[in-house]
């Protein structure tokens, strides 16, 4: 693989800091997700790395989610190829990491951008930002979060967020247990580094074995559940309403649902 364009990688104090840097909002396309997975593999294979932090270099967002240009006018098969990387590749990378991962969310997170964050073991978020799953507004669904979110914040609140696209503030996300800490924006990386340093001080052998056990104990047939929701979203993208929603979003107008 050539030199990464959208993902920076640096190791400091036994912690790999992986930074998303696709301006202006870290819209996730095939290349970005491939570079991120390569960075995760690099961190996993480095015995000198004891923990991982994922963050953003973009001022406007941690990540605004999937680059919708990838699926506008495309088929369910095209979408499936991307989701296999975003969902299954990300799941496998995190599941087998053997080292704690921390998302330092220093800007708003949307849709697939939330996926990148919540795939980590812990989340530190700026207290002046929010998160949301706006896919329903443009005629698609946040497939992974149908599985993840109800377990985190309860079925009813999850349904409200997933089927309205409404935002949740960082302080509320902390109260509901969706994130570990909401802190002032200028303290996000400091808090993430503090947490990473604690993990890095533990026995790497015990950490790997214990984290593997934790992942197995809390998997709850996650992959099978995700495969079911991926099947649904790939069927949805083939509908006229889904394409109308994507076109309306790109053209900055209200959709005309069939």
Secondary structure, 3 states (H helix, E strand, C coil): CCCCCCEEEEEECCEEEEEECCCCCCCECHHHHHHHHHHHHHHHHCCCCCEEEEEECCCCCCECCECHHHCCCCCHHHHHHHHHHHHHHHHHHHHCCCCEEEEEECCCEECHHHHHHHCCCEEEEECCCEEECHHHHHCCCCHHHHHHHHHHHCHHHHHHHHHHCCEEEHHHHHHCCCCCEEECHHHHHHHHHHHHHHHHCCCHHHHHHHHHHHHHHCCCCHHHHHHHHHHHHHHHCCCHHHHHHHHHHHCCCCCCCC
